[in-house]
Amino acid sequence: MNVSQMIELSIIAPSLIYMFIYFGYSSITNFITPYGISKGMDSISLFFTVNTLTVIFARLLAGRVANVLGIVNTICLGIGASLCSSILIAFMDSWALMFVSSVLLGMGITFVTQLTQVYVLNHAHEHRKGAANTTWMLLGDLGTGAGSMLWGFVSANFGYFITYLLSAAVMAIGYPVGKFKLEKRKDGSKNGGK
């Protein structure tokens, strides 16, 4: 079996969005605790509690929002919420900002994750859905792994503030991909145009 059989290039755009989001997201999951402690927030674990509750709510809401706004617009909304969360974390100096950033991140990550996967499966050829899902997951894993390595270097050399601003910038790369690349296909037929 060669690489072209395992990777599905027709759904690379939503998979890249997923990769960029998780590239940025890894900075939050890996460094929010030491960053929060450095800001005097000893109970920063509350960030993850609020985030988890938001994710549960967003899982139930994502489909409804997509029905109203459309799947591409909802993915872009998720990208926007995620990058805004990272920016707020960079400037975090109060519990209020921490809670708002946690809610935005939970909504954003869930919308992007859930709906890019739906998009991938809806637009892949019937006999390539397994490869399409593998491609999507692989790029997400690459984003998480590469992000963890890069943000470790950035945070050690430039601090958390720069780390979270750069994280937001990486997440933002997914927006034009979503808005322009996916937008072209949203009115096309499913299953690779068949």
C-alpha positions, 0 to 999 in steps of 0.5 A: 500500500502506497502513501497515495492510498492512505492519504486523501488529498481531495479533503486537504483544506478542512484537514489543514484547518484542523491542523492549524487549530490544533497547532495553536491549541497545543500552546493552551493545553501545554502551558496554561497551567504554568502561565496561570500560576505565573499570573497568580491564579493558583486555581487555574485548573478551573479553566479546564473545568469551564472548558470541558462544560463548554465543549459538552454544550457546544457538541449539542449546539454545533449542528444547530448553528451549522443549520442556521449559518451553514457549515463553512460559516460555523467552522469560520466562527469556530476559528474566530472564537479559538484565536480570540481565546488565545489573544485573551489568554495572552492578556489574561490578568483576571478571572473574568478574562480566564473564564471568557477565554475558556468558553470561547476556546471550548466553543471554537475548538468544538465547532472546528473539530466536529464540523471539519470532520463532517465536511471531510466525510460529506465530501470524500468519495464513498470508497475513500471515506476511511482514507479521508478520515485518516488524513484529517486525524493525521493532520490534527495529530501533526498540528498537536505534536509540532505545536507542542515542540514549537511552543515549548521553544517559544515560551522558553525563549520569548515568554508566554505572552508572545507564545499565545499571540503567535498561537492566535496567528497560527489559528488565524491561518485556517480562516482564509482556507475555510472562507475561500477554499471550503466556500467554493465547494459548499454548494457542490455535491457530496461524495467528491462530486458524485 
